[in-house]
Amino acid sequence: MIERVRLLSTHNRAQQGQIIIFVAVVAVAMLGMIGLAVDLGYTFAQKRTVQNAADAAAAAGTHVVTQWSTTNSLITAQANVAKIVAANNMGDATQHFSCFYVDDKDKKLASCGKTVPEEATGVTVSVSETHETFFMRVFPGAPKTITTTASATAHAQIVTPDGSDGPFIVCGQNANLVGGGSTNILVPGNGGTTYTLNPDAIGKTFEVHGKIDDCGAGASFKGVADEGNYDNATVPGWFMGKTGERTGPVRERVRGIGGCDNTIDDYPVNCILYLPLSYNYMGQHNPSHHGNEFTMYAVAYGVFRVSECSGSCKHEATLIGKYIIDTPVGMPEWQPGTWKRGNNGIIAIRLTK
């Protein structure tokens, strides 16, 4: 009897030992699976973060490209790109990036530490981050670190708004300055077939509503556009104006920081408008009256910050050079040749790769 008890006790201890070994093996396997899931999950999250960093950095670098001017010619994109990449760092990852200016064909022109090349229309950015693994590193042969990479390319593109954005038509020639005097907003070229913004007019404030230059339309023109009648107007082309001083609403939301939107009824103030610029070159496009309305020939758009006047006019507007907006919904795919260094006006920065 005693011998039987001894045999059972020995058998039970053997079973317990096997169970402990089995539990240990299962625990190691489960920890390995959990560790793999954690490490892979972190890596996937880092991949998204790195791609976001590359996308945002490419857009920021391209924004710098658009800021080139004859008076701001020594600018570089490196600092802006580095700031955006660093802001998108995930945890304690080791971060590296490269940035190059590119032309319309995505040919690398120079590193972003150099001044903006003449042919540059955008930048391409590559970002990599390396982080230490959490659990995988304890297993023999498993990687101690994981590196994720991403790249993005962005380009600048000129955007032309449709004809229903603003309640005013602005004279592009001999435009009245707030405080006295006048200047041309536009500079004609090629016999009046092309028009560019006058660099000397950028930053100046003009009277656009009220007692303004009539642009050949007569004293009854106060700068007001008949918005309902030029929804389908294109530049260059004829835009409908109207007499009187009461403006219509802003019919569409103006994209971009500080844009006026269609919640403003009569008096858009302290916000951005796209306004058609009229120019009657050498009497080629004389305004034509039709009762209380008349047509005026618009040759370009200007971007203005509009506010109320403190003097004889009702609205004044400060001419802005470049104005960056979000890519419009439904805008066609980016096409090379739509922007080049020195272009002013409304610009969209869009990711192309």
ZADRENDREN-345572 format. One record per residue (C-alpha): x, y, z. Coordinates in Angstrom, 3 decimals, always signed. Each point is the difference from the previous one (the first is absolute). Example, Ala and Ser with C-alpha at 12.3 -4.5 7.8 and 13.67 -1.06 7.14 Angstrom:
% ZADRENDREN-345572
> x,y,z
> +12.300,-4.500,+7.800;
> +1.370,+3.440,-0.660;
//
This chain:
% ZADRENDREN-345572
> x,y,z
> +0.000,+0.000,+0.000;
> +2.804,+2.361,+0.931;
> +1.793,-0.835,-3.254;
> -3.182,+0.794,-1.992;
> -0.243,+3.446,+1.620;
> +3.630,+0.723,-0.843;
> -0.591,-0.910,-3.660;
> -3.066,+2.286,-0.218;
> +1.895,+2.874,+1.595;
> +2.884,-0.368,-2.451;
> -2.470,-0.126,-2.932;
> -1.767,+3.153,+1.171;
> +3.281,+1.894,+0.306;
> +0.929,-1.060,-3.544;
> -3.325,+1.252,-1.332;
> +0.408,+3.303,+1.802;
> +3.445,+0.430,-1.518;
> -1.335,-0.651,-3.480;
> -2.797,+2.534,+0.519;
> +2.470,+2.638,+1.164;
> +2.166,-0.592,-3.082;
> -3.070,+0.159,-2.264;
> -1.232,+3.220,+1.617;
> +3.460,+1.523,-0.340;
> +0.167,-0.893,-3.695;
> -3.495,+1.378,-0.625;
> +0.785,+3.164,+1.973;
> +3.167,+0.601,-2.024;
> -1.944,-0.539,-3.229;
> -2.780,+2.349,+1.105;
> +2.489,+2.641,+1.089;
> +1.709,-0.358,-3.353;
> -3.289,+0.484,-1.852;
> -0.948,+2.964,+2.175;
> +3.455,+1.492,-0.437;
> -0.137,-0.487,-3.758;
> -3.444,+1.648,-0.118;
> +1.207,+2.960,+2.077;
> +3.154,+0.470,-2.064;
> -1.805,-0.342,-3.329;
> -2.819,+2.290,+1.153;
> +2.492,+2.646,+1.053;
> +1.825,-0.378,-3.319;
> -3.218,+0.434,-1.991;
> -0.858,+3.098,+2.046;
> +3.491,+1.330,-0.607;
> -0.383,-0.632,-3.733;
> -3.083,+2.218,-0.050;
> +1.790,+2.664,+2.030;
> +3.027,-0.056,-2.298;
> -2.213,+0.294,-3.088;
> -1.846,+2.925,+1.570;
> +3.362,+1.615,+0.740;
> +1.132,-0.434,-3.613;
> -3.293,+1.352,-1.393;
> -0.059,+3.045,+2.276;
> +3.710,+0.703,-0.528;
> -0.352,-0.153,-3.799;
> -2.879,+2.476,+0.154;
> +1.968,+2.291,+2.326;
> +3.045,-0.104,-2.260;
> -2.089,+0.805,-3.064;
> -1.545,+2.925,+1.860;
> +3.515,+1.404,+0.381;
> +0.578,-0.472,-3.739;
> -3.033,+2.201,-0.710;
> +1.350,+2.747,+2.270;
> +2.967,+0.715,-2.259;
> +0.103,+3.566,-1.311;
> +2.600,+2.445,-1.239;
> +0.105,+1.525,+3.472;
> -0.130,-3.358,+1.788;
> +2.346,-1.992,-2.212;
> +2.304,-1.636,+2.546;
> -2.610,-2.110,+1.750;
> +0.471,-3.726,+0.608;
> -2.503,-2.718,+0.896;
> +2.184,-2.070,+2.328;
> -0.996,+1.631,+3.293;
> -3.739,-0.189,-0.719;
> +0.236,-3.642,-1.046;
> +2.104,-0.918,+3.054;
> -2.506,+1.677,+2.324;
> -2.932,-1.936,-1.451;
> +1.847,-3.330,+0.057;
> +1.061,+0.494,+3.624;
> -3.549,+0.917,+1.011;
> -1.162,-3.390,-1.331;
> +2.572,-2.084,+1.888;
> -1.530,-3.004,+1.782;
> +1.380,-0.537,+3.474;
> +3.746,-0.515,+0.311;
> +0.537,-1.113,-3.588;
> +3.204,+1.028,-1.746;
> -0.977,+2.148,-2.966;
> +1.676,+0.782,-3.321;
> -1.262,+1.799,-3.094;
> +1.123,+1.262,-3.382;
> -1.527,+2.803,-2.044;
> +0.591,+1.076,-3.599;
> -1.499,+2.647,-2.254;
> -1.593,-1.509,-3.122;
> -1.191,+1.317,-3.349;
> -3.210,-0.861,-1.846;
> +1.450,-3.374,-1.004;
> +1.031,-0.793,+3.596;
> +3.659,+0.348,-0.875;
> +2.032,+0.764,+3.132;
> +1.621,+3.420,-0.375;
> +1.734,+0.668,+3.336;
> -0.317,-0.775,+3.682;
> -2.441,+2.108,+1.999;
> +2.937,+1.525,+1.849;
> +0.791,+1.980,-3.176;
> -1.908,+3.036,-1.239;
> -3.061,-0.723,-2.120;
> +1.080,-0.820,-3.600;
> -1.685,+1.790,-2.872;
> -1.530,-3.195,-1.424;
> -1.394,-1.228,+3.333;
> -3.754,-0.500,+0.231;
> -0.055,-2.210,+3.093;
> +1.989,-2.237,+2.315;
> +0.372,-3.703,+0.725;
> +0.577,-1.217,+3.563;
> +1.048,-3.394,+1.382;
> -0.320,-0.734,+3.727;
> +1.203,-2.979,+2.023;
> -0.412,-0.831,+3.665;
> +1.682,-2.761,+1.998;
> -1.338,-1.244,+3.335;
> +1.002,-2.808,+2.336;
> -2.290,-3.001,+0.210;
> -1.786,-0.637,+3.293;
> -0.404,-3.801,+0.273;
> +1.443,-1.501,-3.166;
> +3.526,+0.931,+1.045;
> +0.006,-2.695,+2.768;
> -0.280,-2.816,-2.545;
> +3.196,-1.293,-1.604;
> +0.391,+1.264,-3.566;
> -2.861,+2.514,+0.285;
> +0.772,+3.623,-1.063;
> +0.975,+2.431,+2.728;
> -1.193,+2.985,-2.049;
> -2.483,+0.648,-2.803;
> +0.286,+2.784,-2.605;
> -2.975,+1.406,-1.891;
> +0.272,+2.328,-2.993;
> -2.334,+2.151,-2.079;
> +0.279,+2.597,-2.743;
> -2.168,+2.677,-1.558;
> +0.195,+2.562,-2.800;
> -2.014,+3.217,-0.242;
> -0.352,+2.653,-2.703;
> -1.503,+3.473,-0.267;
> -2.922,+0.628,-2.319;
> -1.754,+3.156,-1.138;
> -3.734,+0.002,+0.769;
> -2.570,+2.115,-1.816;
> -3.256,+0.516,+1.911;
> -3.333,+0.065,-1.740;
> -1.891,+3.252,-0.469;
> -2.185,+0.001,+3.098;
> +2.382,+0.581,+2.862;
> -0.069,+3.725,+0.688;
> -2.540,+2.845,+0.007;
> +2.335,+2.558,-1.612;
> +1.716,+0.649,-3.330;
> +3.290,+1.847,+0.437;
> +1.580,+2.344,-2.543;
> +3.433,-1.334,-0.786;
> +1.215,+3.343,-1.380;
> +0.272,+3.329,+1.812;
> -1.579,-1.562,+3.067;
> -0.645,+2.438,+2.843;
> +2.238,-0.450,+3.026;
> -1.401,+0.520,+3.479;
> +1.461,+3.285,+1.175;
> +0.388,+1.471,-3.486;
> +1.712,-0.693,-3.281;
> -0.387,-2.936,-2.358;
> +2.010,-2.777,-1.598;
> -0.414,-2.834,-2.462;
> -0.720,-3.369,+1.600;
> +0.714,-1.824,-3.265;
> +2.804,+0.264,-2.530;
> -1.089,-0.836,-3.578;
> +2.281,-1.840,-2.402;
> -0.016,-1.262,-3.591;
> -2.413,+2.670,-1.198;
> -2.473,-0.597,+2.794;
> -0.139,-3.799,-0.346;
> +1.759,-0.719,+3.314;
> -0.169,+1.644,+3.406;
> +2.087,-0.309,+3.144;
> -0.322,+1.537,+3.440;
> +1.973,+3.198,+0.427;
> +2.601,-0.806,+2.715;
> -0.259,+3.582,+1.247;
> -3.744,-0.430,+0.601;
> +0.325,-3.052,+2.237;
> -0.619,+0.950,+3.612;
> -1.718,+3.269,-0.896;
> -3.606,+0.720,+0.993;
> -2.559,+1.082,-2.612;
> -3.502,+1.427,+0.023;
> -2.174,-2.705,-1.574;
> -3.534,+1.069,+0.962;
> -1.557,+3.438,+0.105;
> +1.747,+3.028,-1.428;
> +2.485,-1.785,-2.251;
> +1.586,+0.274,-3.427;
> -2.715,-0.863,-2.502;
> +2.334,-1.900,-2.351;
> -1.873,+1.545,-2.926;
> -3.375,-1.261,+1.221;
> -1.263,+3.425,+1.108;
> -0.616,+1.623,+3.360;
> -3.001,-2.261,+0.690;
> +2.379,-2.958,+0.483;
> +0.862,-0.352,+3.685;
> +1.991,-3.211,-0.300;
> -2.930,-2.397,+0.507;
> -0.194,-3.230,-1.982;
> -3.312,-1.537,-1.038;
> +1.014,-3.416,+1.258;
> -3.130,-1.810,-1.074;
> +0.798,+0.781,-3.629;
> +3.570,-1.216,-0.190;
> -0.075,-3.429,+1.574;
> +1.429,-1.484,-3.184;
> +2.339,+2.851,-0.891;
> +3.630,-0.814,-0.639;
> +3.167,+2.089,-0.003;
> +0.718,+1.567,-2.421;
> -3.580,+0.879,-0.777;
> -2.929,+2.345,+0.571;
> -1.351,+0.370,+3.518;
> -3.283,+1.652,+0.926;
> +0.063,+3.018,+2.287;
> -2.887,+2.027,+1.357;
> -0.738,+3.522,+1.187;
> -0.723,+0.890,+3.593;
> +2.017,-0.652,+3.113;
> -1.632,-3.006,+1.631;
> +2.108,-3.143,-0.417;
> -1.229,-3.535,-0.315;
> +1.132,-2.876,+2.224;
> +3.131,-2.031,-0.475;
> -1.444,-2.879,-1.969;
> +2.659,-2.603,+0.711;
> +2.378,-0.807,+2.809;
> +3.461,+1.414,-0.701;
> +2.498,-2.751,+0.761;
> +3.065,+0.623,+2.102;
> +0.884,+1.579,+3.313;
> -2.035,+3.154,+0.553;
> -2.334,-0.606,-2.952;
> -3.417,+1.679,-0.135;
> -2.874,-2.456,-0.102;
> -3.606,-0.035,-1.086;
> -1.344,+0.540,+3.515;
> +0.797,+3.710,-0.448;
> -2.954,+1.807,-1.558;
> +0.748,+3.593,-0.942;
> +3.298,+1.157,+1.403;
> +2.943,-2.387,-0.198;
> +2.683,+1.553,+2.198;
> +3.421,-1.011,+1.266;
> +0.180,-3.076,-2.191;
> +1.367,-1.160,-3.355;
> -1.825,+0.347,-3.345;
> +0.909,-0.948,-3.563;
> -1.014,+2.968,-2.144;
> -0.043,+0.386,-3.802;
> +2.284,+2.745,-1.291;
> -1.217,+2.086,-2.921;
> +2.367,+1.583,-2.512;
> -0.910,+1.933,-3.132;
> +3.230,-0.186,-1.987;
> +0.258,+2.772,-2.611;
> -3.804,+0.210,-0.244;
> -0.297,-3.634,-1.122;
> -2.605,-0.921,+2.619;
> -2.219,+2.941,+0.787;
> -2.674,-0.670,+2.640;
> -3.465,-0.389,-1.511;
> -3.128,+1.277,+1.787;
> -3.296,-1.907,+0.087;
> -2.472,+2.086,+2.023;
> +1.047,-0.257,+3.636;
> +2.601,-2.610,-0.837;
> +3.109,-0.057,-2.140;
> +2.756,-2.358,-1.009;
> +3.663,+0.425,+0.826;
> +2.884,-1.997,-1.414;
> +1.904,-1.933,+2.688;
> +3.483,-1.209,-0.921;
> +1.248,-1.515,+3.268;
> -0.846,-0.735,+3.621;
> +1.498,+1.728,+2.997;
> +0.061,-1.236,+3.573;
> -1.014,+2.696,+2.487;
> -0.531,+0.386,+3.723;
> -3.189,+2.047,+0.192;
> -1.065,+2.310,+2.818;
> -2.281,+2.995,+0.483;
> +1.205,+3.454,-0.904;
> +0.363,+2.780,+2.513;
> -0.189,+2.704,-2.650;
> -2.121,+0.682,-3.080;
> -0.107,-3.587,-1.276;
> -1.990,-2.906,+1.461;
> +2.527,-2.804,-0.421;
> +3.753,+0.004,-0.396;
> +2.172,-2.940,-0.994;
> +3.683,-0.784,+0.424;
> +1.550,-1.855,-2.932;
> +1.694,-3.253,+0.953;
> +2.640,-1.585,-2.201;
> -0.021,-3.777,+0.473;
> -2.863,-1.598,+1.875;
> +0.219,-3.702,+0.828;
> -3.288,-1.918,+0.117;
> -1.082,-3.568,+0.533;
> -0.254,-2.065,-3.162;
> -3.566,+0.534,-1.244;
> -2.275,-3.022,+0.039;
> -0.294,-1.452,-3.479;
> +3.086,+1.820,-1.248;
> +1.636,-1.982,-2.842;
> +3.219,-1.862,+0.594;
> +3.082,+2.178,+0.124;
> +1.341,+0.878,-3.427;
> +3.603,+1.127,-0.576;
> +0.486,+3.577,-1.107;
> -2.806,+1.531,+2.041;
> +2.359,+1.945,+2.271;
> +3.475,+1.453,-0.233;
> +2.163,+2.096,+2.268;
> -1.223,+3.548,+0.292;
> -3.691,-0.776,-0.638;
> -2.391,+1.854,+2.294;
> -3.671,-0.528,+0.680;
> -1.843,-2.998,+1.393;
> +2.195,-3.068,+0.451;
> -0.823,-3.520,+1.132;
> +2.710,-2.260,+1.369;
> -0.811,-3.608,-0.698;
> +1.636,-3.339,+0.602;
> +0.847,-1.633,-3.306;
> +1.765,-3.150,+1.272;
//
